[in-house]
């Protein structure tokens, strides 16, 4: 097998880069033409495509400002509500000490506004009946038949007055028929608006179980704390509740009634926003107000439930401070301005490269073009697979990266020029310049990526787009540097134009002052004495003190040698 040469290595690397571009193109084409989920243009964020912005102000019962934990949990609850309404790409964040800013693409309808503004109240209801979420049954003919719509003539009033919230008398024929036809995916009514003193039909948060629940016996105001932890005996993760005095007394009465009852009358459901978070069975009489919920919890799921029980019950209500429309025309103008700024940046970099590096500047321009293609395809694929949306801050990150990317090439080219000034051949200067430049570039780019990661983690959501595009393009910059810029330079160094050091190539050894060829070796003077003198002066200025002294000693030794030879003659 023939040994690898720089030319063969360059062609293999460039072929690999072409394969990467082809794979990215194929992935996005698959999303566009097969899955109908991707696009050939990057998806835009709210600030560029327009939408609705609603600012809510939190109100507490005592008028005091809510703490950061309360606002953070309110943000989580509101985000869940918006997502449940089918609105995608919404942004929910806190502002100041009391406000929550909700931004939704497009126009928000009244139902979405009501969903956002309603306060979260946790309810604790006894379970009267539970079953499969199915809305159909297999008939005598063997076919799957949907349950019929409840007949309005069915009795809806209990034949006997219920004695407590767990009384099965609440389950009337009308309620039973409504339960059978109730669709968890498309409920006929909003369970969150069910009267507190009446039974309700609802499902769990995952839509895997359907319930008939009795009237509310406790609400979130009765819970003072909720934490998660592992039980000492079993090691299972559990959610530990702490009721206040009023809640402790109520729960003690409920636990005495439910303990020992037949399923499902021994279950107690925790309901948030109309959906059942958990419906554990009562395994004992609890009079100290400190029950625990056990089940198939993990550390993460128990923590999530504890947070919902702890903060979902807070008596927070919201008033609308403002509701504005973010104009799509304004977003288009912002995108246009960012696009123009990017083109201006690219143009300035191209002009600077051609002036300073002459024909060598075309390598910088070509590298930026290849990087633009990879970045564009990456943004399209990320929009499809990761839901990434390009915001104005993200556009700013792309523009800033133009300068960072050009900086990498400048470091490389200056290293090559340094090697030429040392008297090396152009092919050797390209290889040695690569060895010296790549360490510097790797270190600087790793710092840029680290800064982008820290900024993405710690910064506000409005800045995350800048951090993400900065980190993404920095990584692509290193990839282009390895897979395109250096291989192209290896090939160009062996062409007649660049390899001979043409004055317009940007790698003319004479123009760079390449008179110093190593220790104590200088280029012989040429006909242009003035130019040679200037080149020698530049080369001598680039020498270290030790190199100058060694050069002087070597010159003196050569002089003594010549004197001795002349004396012998």
LOLUM-486324 format. One line per 10 residues: number of its first residue (from 0); their letters; for each residue x, y, z of C-alpha. Coordinates in nm, 4 decimals, always signed. Each point is the difference from the previous one (the first is absolute). Layout:
// residues N
NUM	A	X Y Z | ...
This chain:
// residues 569
0	XXXXXXXXXX	+0.0000 +0.0000 +0.0000 | +0.1461 +0.3360 -0.1036 | +0.0798 +0.2379 +0.2848 | -0.2383 +0.2904 +0.0489 | +0.1197 +0.3278 -0.1457 | -0.1296 +0.3492 +0.0820 | -0.1804 +0.0119 -0.3332 | -0.1741 -0.3344 +0.0519 | -0.0872 +0.0948 +0.3562 | -0.1453 +0.3309 -0.1208
10	XXXXXXXXXX	-0.2214 -0.1652 -0.2598 | -0.1245 -0.2610 +0.2505 | -0.0894 +0.2689 +0.2528 | -0.1806 +0.2127 -0.2578 | -0.1914 -0.3067 -0.1152 | -0.1035 -0.0629 +0.3602 | -0.1226 +0.3594 +0.0303 | -0.2034 -0.0410 -0.3173 | -0.1505 -0.3184 +0.1477 | -0.0974 +0.1861 +0.3177
20	XXXXXXXXXX	-0.1744 +0.2693 -0.2035 | -0.1799 -0.2695 -0.1984 | -0.1162 -0.1785 +0.3146 | -0.1347 +0.3227 +0.1532 | -0.1748 +0.0845 -0.3250 | -0.1502 -0.3497 -0.0149 | -0.1220 +0.0133 +0.3607 | -0.1810 +0.3277 -0.0550 | -0.1398 -0.1199 -0.3341 | -0.1358 -0.3037 +0.1838
30	XXXXXXXXXX	-0.1761 +0.2281 +0.2467 | -0.1418 +0.2178 -0.2773 | -0.1193 -0.2560 -0.2538 | -0.0622 -0.3130 +0.2096 | -0.1079 +0.1162 +0.3461 | -0.1320 +0.3432 -0.1067 | +0.1445 +0.1371 +0.3230 | +0.3051 +0.1951 -0.1111 | +0.0579 +0.2945 -0.2297 | +0.2695 +0.1440 -0.2229
40	XXXXXXXXXX	-0.0062 +0.3214 +0.2025 | +0.0860 +0.0257 +0.3713 | -0.2977 +0.0463 +0.2319 | -0.0311 +0.3458 +0.1556 | -0.0666 +0.0796 +0.3639 | -0.2768 +0.2173 +0.1346 | +0.1928 +0.3250 -0.0326 | +0.0403 -0.0543 -0.3736 | -0.3323 -0.1554 -0.1014 | -0.2393 +0.1964 +0.2211
50	XXXXXXXXXX	-0.2536 -0.1032 +0.2621 | -0.1635 +0.1027 +0.3266 | +0.1655 +0.1157 +0.3200 | -0.1947 -0.0077 +0.3269 | +0.1444 +0.1395 +0.3232 | -0.1602 -0.1359 +0.3161 | +0.0440 +0.1385 +0.3502 | -0.0224 -0.2456 +0.2889 | -0.2318 +0.0819 +0.2888 | +0.0214 -0.1616 +0.3454
60	XXXXXXXXXX	-0.2592 -0.0107 +0.2775 | +0.2045 +0.2226 +0.2304 | +0.1210 +0.2358 -0.2715 | +0.3636 -0.0948 +0.0454 | +0.2190 -0.0713 -0.2992 | +0.0316 -0.3717 -0.0794 | +0.3420 -0.1543 +0.0477 | +0.2110 -0.1307 -0.2866 | -0.1080 -0.3622 +0.0583 | -0.3655 +0.0950 -0.0319
70	XXXXXXXXXX	+0.0579 +0.1873 -0.3246 | +0.2164 -0.2798 -0.1409 | -0.2698 -0.2588 +0.0673 | -0.2648 +0.2321 -0.1439 | +0.2089 +0.0223 -0.3177 | +0.0102 -0.3799 -0.0181 | -0.3758 -0.0311 +0.0469 | -0.0784 +0.2679 -0.2584 | +0.2385 -0.1584 -0.2498 | -0.1769 -0.3353 +0.0490
80	XXXXXXXXXX	-0.3349 +0.1683 -0.0579 | +0.1146 +0.1703 -0.3179 | +0.1504 -0.3218 -0.1359 | -0.3202 -0.1875 +0.0854 | -0.2007 +0.2488 -0.2040 | +0.1962 -0.0958 -0.3100 | +0.2014 +0.3221 -0.0252 | +0.3591 -0.0783 -0.0925 | +0.3223 +0.1989 +0.0445 | -0.1368 +0.2085 +0.2864
90	XXXXXXXXXX	+0.2439 +0.1821 +0.2278 | -0.0876 +0.0473 +0.3670 | +0.2380 +0.1835 +0.2317 | +0.0038 +0.2140 +0.3122 | +0.0556 +0.3746 -0.0074 | +0.0800 +0.1972 +0.3105 | -0.1351 -0.1184 +0.3333 | -0.3667 -0.0498 -0.0871 | -0.0471 -0.0280 -0.3754 | -0.0140 -0.2950 -0.2377
100	XXXXXXXXXX	+0.0422 +0.0641 -0.3727 | -0.1735 -0.2424 -0.2364 | +0.0850 +0.0183 -0.3697 | -0.2002 -0.2076 -0.2484 | +0.0479 -0.0209 -0.3771 | -0.3034 +0.1269 -0.1842 | -0.3168 +0.1377 +0.1532 | -0.1133 -0.1360 +0.3375 | -0.3711 -0.0855 +0.0116 | -0.2239 +0.0520 +0.3031
110	XXXXXXXXXX	+0.0311 -0.3627 +0.1116 | +0.3794 +0.0241 +0.0037 | -0.0094 +0.3287 +0.1896 | -0.2337 -0.1504 +0.2589 | +0.2231 -0.3037 +0.0344 | +0.2995 +0.2234 +0.0616 | -0.1643 +0.2375 +0.2457 | -0.1863 -0.2474 +0.2226 | +0.1681 -0.0663 +0.3355 | +0.1168 -0.3471 +0.0970
120	XXXXXXXXXX	-0.2014 -0.1622 +0.2788 | +0.0718 -0.3505 +0.1191 | -0.2974 -0.2179 +0.0976 | -0.0127 -0.3238 +0.1982 | -0.3012 -0.2140 -0.0937 | -0.0950 -0.3605 +0.0904 | -0.0118 -0.2567 -0.2815 | -0.3462 -0.1413 -0.0733 | +0.0759 -0.1958 -0.3147 | +0.2964 -0.0596 -0.2291
130	XXXXXXXXXX	+0.0454 -0.1815 -0.3266 | +0.1599 -0.0100 -0.3402 | +0.0083 +0.3188 -0.2093 | -0.1595 -0.1924 -0.2882 | -0.3084 +0.1588 -0.1559 | -0.1213 -0.3105 -0.1826 | -0.0832 -0.3641 +0.0648 | -0.0124 -0.3263 -0.1948 | -0.3631 -0.0779 -0.0789 | -0.1724 -0.3349 -0.0525
140	XXXXXXXXXX	+0.0879 +0.0186 -0.3683 | +0.3686 +0.0109 +0.0900 | +0.0449 +0.3549 -0.1284 | +0.1414 +0.2909 +0.1965 | -0.2962 +0.2268 +0.0799 | +0.0266 +0.3520 +0.1523 | -0.1948 +0.0672 +0.3167 | -0.3079 +0.2054 -0.0854 | -0.0446 +0.3622 +0.0987 | -0.1769 +0.0145 +0.3400
150	XXXXXXXXXX	-0.3776 +0.0111 -0.0342 | -0.1265 +0.3293 +0.1493 | -0.2942 -0.1910 +0.1520 | +0.2282 -0.2057 +0.2294 | -0.0380 +0.0845 +0.3704 | +0.2686 +0.2487 +0.1088 | -0.1063 +0.0372 +0.3637 | +0.0991 -0.2544 +0.2690 | -0.2939 -0.2070 +0.1204 | +0.1240 +0.0426 +0.3555
160	XXXXXXXXXX	+0.1870 +0.2921 +0.1503 | +0.3740 -0.0852 +0.0253 | +0.1235 -0.0191 +0.3584 | +0.3657 +0.0843 -0.0815 | +0.2255 +0.0814 -0.2935 | +0.0719 -0.3727 -0.0575 | -0.3638 -0.1031 -0.0222 | -0.0631 -0.2023 -0.3204 | -0.3447 +0.1589 -0.0147 | +0.1692 +0.2805 -0.1946
170	XXXXXXXXXX	+0.0379 -0.2383 -0.2955 | -0.3283 +0.0527 -0.1787 | -0.0967 -0.1680 -0.3312 | +0.0698 +0.3268 -0.1813 | +0.3443 +0.0319 +0.1607 | +0.0821 -0.3654 -0.0796 | -0.0966 +0.0472 -0.3651 | +0.2037 +0.3197 -0.0199 | +0.2992 -0.1858 +0.1495 | -0.0158 -0.2737 -0.2642
180	XXXXXXXXXX	-0.0034 +0.2457 -0.2921 | +0.2476 +0.2446 +0.1572 | +0.3043 +0.0471 -0.2269 | +0.3188 +0.0897 +0.1868 | +0.1553 +0.1442 -0.3174 | -0.3033 +0.2133 -0.0833 | -0.2074 +0.0547 +0.3152 | -0.3523 +0.1269 -0.0471 | +0.0502 +0.2548 +0.2813 | +0.2920 +0.1556 +0.1837
190	XXXXXXXXXX	+0.0536 -0.2074 +0.3177 | +0.1845 +0.2901 +0.1625 | -0.3307 +0.1908 +0.0106 | -0.1965 -0.2793 +0.1725 | -0.1912 +0.1209 +0.3098 | +0.1800 -0.0764 +0.3245 | -0.3123 -0.1378 +0.1693 | -0.0890 -0.2400 -0.2843 | +0.1614 -0.3173 -0.1383 | +0.2138 +0.0300 -0.3098
200	XXXXXXXXXX	+0.1350 -0.2150 -0.2827 | +0.3631 +0.0394 -0.0951 | +0.3156 -0.1879 -0.0985 | +0.3546 -0.0184 +0.1261 | +0.2644 +0.2294 -0.1478 | +0.1136 -0.2717 -0.2433 | -0.3487 -0.0967 -0.1171 | +0.0533 -0.3606 +0.1132 | -0.2845 -0.0210 +0.2529 | -0.3485 +0.1479 +0.0329
210	XXXXXXXXXX	-0.1659 +0.0946 +0.3308 | -0.3253 +0.0980 +0.1606 | +0.0963 +0.2113 +0.3020 | -0.2107 +0.1193 +0.2895 | -0.0304 +0.3613 +0.1203 | +0.3051 +0.1908 +0.1241 | +0.0925 -0.0774 +0.3608 | +0.3312 +0.1858 +0.0199 | +0.1745 +0.2454 -0.2288 | +0.3493 +0.1264 -0.0467
220	XXXXXXXXXX	-0.0362 +0.2614 +0.2707 | +0.0013 -0.2852 +0.2535 | +0.3522 -0.1140 -0.1033 | +0.2877 +0.1914 +0.1566 | +0.2884 -0.2043 -0.1429 | +0.0846 -0.2920 -0.2276 | +0.3365 -0.1707 -0.0411 | +0.1370 -0.3165 -0.1559 | +0.2264 -0.2581 +0.1608 | +0.0753 -0.3702 +0.0394
230	XXXXXXXXXX	-0.1747 -0.2140 +0.2589 | +0.2378 -0.1523 +0.2539 | -0.1521 -0.3481 -0.0028 | -0.0591 -0.0575 -0.3709 | +0.2265 +0.2563 -0.1656 | -0.2878 +0.1039 -0.2264 | -0.0336 +0.3592 -0.1059 | -0.3008 +0.1696 +0.1581 | -0.1674 +0.3404 +0.0142 | -0.0414 +0.1303 +0.3559
240	XXXXXXXXXX	-0.2778 +0.2492 +0.0745 | -0.0451 +0.2360 +0.2912 | -0.3510 +0.1377 +0.0625 | -0.0773 +0.3097 +0.2014 | -0.2204 -0.0237 +0.3112 | -0.3271 +0.0171 -0.1910 | +0.1243 -0.2434 -0.2629 | +0.1272 -0.2410 +0.2669 | -0.3433 -0.0242 +0.1571 | -0.1760 -0.0449 -0.3344
250	XXXXXXXXXX	+0.2447 -0.2628 -0.1208 | -0.0278 -0.1951 +0.3234 | -0.3751 -0.0310 -0.0544 | +0.0498 -0.1010 -0.3634 | +0.2636 -0.2618 +0.0848 | -0.2291 -0.1595 +0.2620 | -0.2742 -0.0346 -0.2623 | +0.2187 -0.1281 -0.2864 | +0.2275 -0.2356 +0.1911 | -0.1175 -0.3575 -0.0387
260	XXXXXXXXXX	-0.2603 +0.0809 -0.2676 | -0.0277 -0.2014 -0.3193 | +0.1777 +0.1322 -0.3071 | -0.0431 +0.2506 -0.1469 | -0.1727 +0.1595 +0.3017 | +0.3277 -0.0131 +0.1921 | +0.1705 +0.2333 -0.2500 | +0.0485 +0.3741 +0.0247 | +0.0807 +0.2048 -0.3121 | +0.2236 +0.3072 -0.0181
270	XXXXXXXXXX	-0.1412 +0.2162 -0.2802 | +0.1839 +0.2960 -0.1545 | -0.1594 +0.2005 -0.2816 | -0.2650 -0.2699 -0.0358 | +0.2434 -0.2889 -0.0561 | +0.0850 -0.2713 +0.2516 | +0.3653 +0.0226 +0.1062 | -0.0211 -0.3081 +0.2210 | -0.2727 -0.2179 +0.1527 | +0.1631 -0.2021 +0.2807
280	XXXXXXXXXX	-0.1878 -0.2361 +0.2295 | -0.0371 +0.0732 +0.3711 | +0.2218 -0.2471 +0.1865 | -0.0560 +0.1287 +0.3522 | -0.1747 +0.2520 +0.2210 | +0.2100 +0.3160 -0.0029 | -0.0701 +0.2513 +0.2729 | +0.3290 +0.1942 +0.0114 | -0.0535 +0.1713 -0.3354 | +0.3145 -0.1550 -0.1541
290	XXXXXXXXXX	-0.1068 -0.2609 -0.2579 | +0.2315 -0.1414 -0.2624 | -0.0795 -0.1091 -0.3539 | +0.1805 -0.3089 -0.1254 | -0.0045 -0.1794 -0.3318 | +0.2235 -0.0626 -0.2980 | +0.1844 +0.3284 +0.0465 | +0.3517 +0.0875 -0.1085 | +0.1971 +0.2820 +0.1554 | -0.0949 +0.2306 -0.2870
300	XXXXXXXXXX	-0.3699 -0.0878 -0.0091 | -0.0374 +0.0262 +0.3787 | +0.1707 +0.3403 -0.0072 | -0.2292 +0.1180 -0.2806 | -0.3140 -0.1119 +0.1878 | +0.1217 +0.1582 +0.3235 | +0.0558 +0.3301 -0.1784 | -0.3464 -0.0141 -0.1567 | -0.1645 -0.0717 +0.3336 | +0.2049 +0.2617 +0.1809
310	XXXXXXXXXX	-0.0200 +0.2864 -0.2444 | -0.3035 -0.0861 -0.2080 | -0.2125 +0.0679 +0.3058 | +0.1229 +0.3538 +0.0567 | -0.2862 +0.2517 -0.0060 | +0.1464 +0.1973 -0.2908 | -0.2288 +0.1867 -0.2305 | +0.1070 +0.2147 -0.2905 | -0.1118 +0.3276 -0.1488 | +0.0838 +0.0943 -0.3569
320	XXXXXXXXXX	+0.2345 +0.2977 -0.0056 | +0.0254 +0.0169 -0.3783 | -0.0818 -0.2016 -0.3083 | +0.1850 +0.1053 -0.3119 | +0.0462 -0.1341 -0.3489 | +0.3532 -0.0474 -0.1276 | -0.0270 +0.1020 -0.3624 | +0.1173 -0.2497 -0.2587 | +0.1041 +0.2957 -0.2178 | +0.2259 +0.1258 +0.2795
330	XXXXXXXXXX	+0.1513 -0.3456 +0.0293 | +0.0676 -0.0101 -0.3727 | +0.1689 +0.3384 +0.0209 | +0.2199 -0.1191 +0.2851 | +0.0946 -0.3097 -0.1980 | +0.0746 +0.2125 -0.3050 | +0.2216 +0.2338 +0.2024 | +0.1852 -0.2988 +0.1471 | +0.0429 -0.1498 -0.3470 | +0.1385 +0.3270 -0.1362
340	XXXXXXXXXX	+0.2357 +0.0306 +0.2974 | +0.1262 -0.3511 -0.0662 | +0.0616 +0.0782 -0.3671 | +0.1856 +0.3178 +0.0930 | +0.2163 -0.1977 +0.2418 | +0.0742 -0.2607 -0.2637 | +0.0818 +0.2694 -0.2525 | +0.2406 +0.1775 +0.2336 | +0.1733 -0.3263 +0.0867 | +0.0320 -0.0837 -0.3713
350	XXXXXXXXXX	+0.1442 +0.3425 -0.0846 | +0.2449 -0.0127 +0.2893 | +0.1086 -0.3534 -0.0950 | +0.0648 +0.0910 -0.3636 | +0.1927 +0.3163 +0.0888 | +0.2204 -0.1591 +0.2660 | +0.0373 -0.3526 -0.1369 | -0.0648 +0.0588 -0.3725 | -0.0963 -0.3275 -0.1741 | +0.0376 -0.1834 +0.3297
360	XXXXXXXXXX	-0.3073 +0.1922 +0.1180 | -0.2158 -0.2066 -0.2343 | +0.0643 -0.2978 +0.2296 | -0.1565 +0.1973 +0.2872 | -0.2999 +0.0916 -0.2149 | -0.0458 -0.3597 -0.1160 | +0.0295 -0.1287 +0.3582 | -0.2680 +0.2440 +0.1159 | -0.2256 -0.1143 -0.2875 | +0.0381 -0.3669 +0.0961
370	XXXXXXXXXX	-0.0631 +0.0874 +0.3630 | -0.3173 +0.1879 -0.0991 | -0.1311 -0.3099 -0.1811 | +0.0667 -0.2287 +0.2979 | -0.1515 +0.2479 +0.2449 | -0.3121 +0.0469 -0.2125 | -0.0603 -0.3749 -0.0299 | +0.0644 -0.0467 +0.3729 | -0.2578 +0.2671 +0.0907 | -0.2611 -0.1617 -0.2253
380	XXXXXXXXXX	+0.0587 -0.3450 +0.1513 | +0.0043 +0.1331 +0.3576 | -0.3325 +0.1747 -0.0610 | -0.1474 -0.3352 -0.1015 | +0.1603 -0.2313 +0.2548 | +0.0565 +0.2276 +0.3015 | -0.2593 +0.2742 -0.0475 | +0.2660 +0.2718 -0.0339 | -0.1269 +0.3380 -0.1141 | +0.2264 +0.2750 -0.1258
390	XXXXXXXXXX	-0.0506 +0.3193 +0.1970 | +0.1489 +0.3440 -0.0498 | +0.2544 -0.0822 +0.2706 | +0.0898 -0.3133 -0.1955 | +0.0525 +0.2083 -0.3124 | +0.2346 +0.2215 +0.2020 | +0.1939 -0.3101 +0.1009 | +0.0401 -0.0959 -0.3657 | +0.1280 +0.3478 -0.0897 | +0.2506 +0.0052 +0.2873
400	XXXXXXXXXX	+0.1322 -0.3387 -0.1089 | +0.1075 +0.1428 -0.3371 | +0.2773 +0.1900 +0.1735 | +0.0950 -0.2970 +0.2170 | +0.0204 -0.2241 -0.3047 | +0.2167 +0.2410 -0.1997 | +0.2281 +0.0266 +0.3019 | +0.0777 -0.3738 -0.0211 | +0.1115 +0.0294 -0.3604 | +0.2100 +0.3082 +0.0721
410	XXXXXXXXXX	+0.1839 -0.1854 +0.2776 | +0.0722 -0.2864 -0.2407 | +0.1166 +0.2218 -0.2851 | +0.2230 +0.2082 +0.2250 | +0.1637 -0.3187 +0.1252 | +0.0657 -0.1005 -0.3609 | +0.1500 +0.3393 -0.0718 | +0.2243 -0.0285 +0.3055 | +0.1294 -0.3296 -0.1329 | +0.0659 +0.1609 -0.3387
420	XXXXXXXXXX	+0.1912 +0.2804 +0.1681 | +0.2176 -0.2653 +0.1604 | +0.1043 -0.1060 -0.3465 | -0.2076 -0.3174 -0.0335 | -0.1583 -0.1167 -0.3216 | -0.3679 +0.0700 -0.0533 | -0.1072 -0.3648 +0.0369 | +0.2027 -0.0338 +0.3213 | -0.1360 +0.3326 +0.1277 | -0.3593 -0.1221 -0.0488
430	XXXXXXXXXX	+0.0617 -0.3188 +0.2010 | +0.2045 +0.1646 +0.2756 | -0.2391 +0.2951 +0.0169 | -0.2877 -0.2456 +0.0460 | +0.1793 -0.1739 +0.2868 | +0.0603 +0.3299 +0.1773 | -0.3370 +0.1645 -0.0730 | -0.2351 -0.2834 +0.0890 | +0.0997 -0.0022 +0.3675 | -0.0731 +0.3711 +0.0309
440	XXXXXXXXXX	-0.3301 -0.0317 -0.1829 | -0.1144 -0.3023 +0.2016 | +0.0642 +0.1848 +0.3250 | -0.1770 +0.3183 -0.1085 | -0.3002 -0.1893 -0.1403 | -0.0332 -0.2138 +0.3127 | -0.0230 +0.3214 +0.2025 | -0.2688 +0.1311 -0.2375 | -0.2010 -0.3226 +0.0322 | +0.0357 +0.0052 +0.3791
450	XXXXXXXXXX	-0.1213 +0.3593 +0.0115 | -0.2974 -0.0906 -0.2209 | -0.0923 -0.2969 +0.2236 | +0.0195 +0.2076 +0.3183 | -0.2014 +0.2787 -0.1610 | -0.2643 -0.2467 -0.1201 | -0.0362 -0.1527 +0.3477 | +0.0013 +0.3180 +0.2075 | -0.1438 +0.2674 -0.2292 | -0.3601 +0.1020 -0.0466
460	XXXXXXXXXX	-0.2035 -0.1771 -0.2656 | +0.0274 +0.3019 -0.2315 | +0.3797 -0.0469 -0.0141 | +0.0000 -0.3778 -0.0394 | -0.0403 +0.0288 -0.3765 | +0.3191 +0.2059 -0.0197 | +0.1907 -0.2514 +0.2133 | -0.1291 -0.2975 -0.1993 | +0.0889 +0.1351 -0.3436 | +0.3364 +0.1213 +0.1309
470	XXXXXXXXXX	+0.0878 -0.3464 +0.1316 | -0.1337 -0.1776 -0.3093 | +0.1872 +0.2163 -0.2497 | +0.3204 -0.0132 +0.2052 | -0.0072 -0.3797 -0.0173 | -0.0657 +0.0176 -0.3760 | +0.2858 +0.2500 -0.0312 | +0.2456 -0.2551 +0.1416 | -0.1441 -0.2647 -0.2331 | +0.0507 +0.2241 -0.3039
480	XXXXXXXXXX	+0.3521 +0.0849 +0.1128 | +0.0905 -0.3699 +0.0096 | -0.2011 -0.1354 -0.2923 | +0.0226 +0.2859 -0.2497 | +0.2496 +0.2803 +0.0637 | +0.3109 -0.2078 +0.0682 | -0.0623 -0.2590 -0.2772 | -0.0604 +0.2803 -0.2504 | +0.3247 +0.1651 +0.1056 | +0.1836 -0.3311 -0.0444
490	XXXXXXXXXX	-0.1255 -0.0185 -0.3576 | +0.0583 +0.3677 -0.0824 | +0.3579 -0.0129 +0.1287 | +0.0758 -0.2481 -0.2801 | -0.1435 +0.2121 -0.2785 | +0.2245 +0.2131 -0.2175 | -0.1627 +0.3280 +0.1023 | +0.0217 -0.0459 +0.3775 | +0.2927 -0.2408 +0.0112 | +0.2301 +0.2383 -0.1856
500	XXXXXXXXXX	-0.0833 +0.2838 +0.2364 | -0.1661 +0.2251 -0.2585 | -0.0187 +0.3624 +0.1234 | -0.3816 -0.0112 -0.0184 | -0.0279 -0.3328 +0.1824 | +0.0536 +0.1504 +0.3440 | +0.2880 -0.2401 +0.0632 | +0.2881 +0.1775 -0.1748 | +0.3107 -0.0759 +0.2120 | +0.1798 +0.3120 -0.1208
510	XXXXXXXXXX	-0.2879 +0.2277 +0.0881 | -0.0197 -0.1619 +0.3433 | +0.3720 +0.0539 +0.0656 | +0.0994 -0.3654 -0.0122 | +0.3749 +0.0555 +0.0437 | +0.0574 -0.2034 +0.3130 | +0.0326 -0.3739 -0.0704 | +0.0652 -0.1425 +0.3405 | +0.2797 +0.0610 +0.2447 | +0.2765 +0.2148 -0.1544
520	XXXXXXXXXX	-0.1318 -0.0374 -0.3546 | -0.1127 +0.2966 -0.2032 | -0.1171 +0.0266 -0.3572 | +0.2605 +0.1287 -0.2408 | -0.0531 +0.3628 -0.1083 | -0.1947 +0.0507 -0.3177 | +0.0304 +0.2647 -0.2630 | -0.2487 +0.2292 +0.1733 | +0.2274 +0.1088 +0.2825 | -0.2513 +0.2356 +0.1591
530	XXXXXXXXXX	-0.2685 -0.2665 +0.0184 | +0.2511 -0.2576 +0.1277 | +0.1134 +0.2392 +0.2689 | -0.3557 +0.0559 +0.1164 | -0.0709 -0.3764 -0.0029 | +0.3157 -0.0722 +0.1967 | -0.0932 +0.2673 +0.2515 | -0.3480 -0.1517 +0.0483 | +0.1430 -0.3485 +0.0391 | +0.2589 +0.1178 +0.2509
540	XXXXXXXXXX	-0.2706 +0.1742 +0.2037 | -0.1870 -0.3331 +0.0193 | +0.3068 -0.1810 +0.1398 | +0.0337 -0.0645 +0.3703 | +0.2985 +0.1417 +0.1904 | +0.1586 -0.3459 +0.0228 | -0.0395 -0.0534 -0.3734 | +0.1576 +0.3358 -0.0750 | +0.2989 -0.0744 +0.2204 | +0.0439 -0.3429 -0.1564
550	XXXXXXXXXX	-0.0242 +0.1514 -0.3461 | +0.2664 +0.2597 +0.0886 | +0.2306 -0.2685 +0.1415 | -0.0474 -0.2131 -0.3098 | +0.0730 +0.2974 -0.2245 | +0.3133 +0.0780 +0.2013 | +0.1096 -0.3631 -0.0259 | -0.0442 +0.0087 -0.3746 | +0.2074 +0.3177 -0.0122 | +0.2828 -0.1568 +0.2040
560	XXXXXXXXX	-0.0097 -0.3054 -0.2228 | +0.0386 +0.2112 -0.3106 | +0.2860 +0.1984 +0.1588 | +0.1846 -0.3194 +0.0921 | -0.0408 -0.1392 -0.3497 | +0.1330 +0.3184 -0.1583 | +0.3046 -0.0078 +0.2353 | +0.0747 -0.3600 -0.0985 | -0.0152 +0.0947 -0.3606
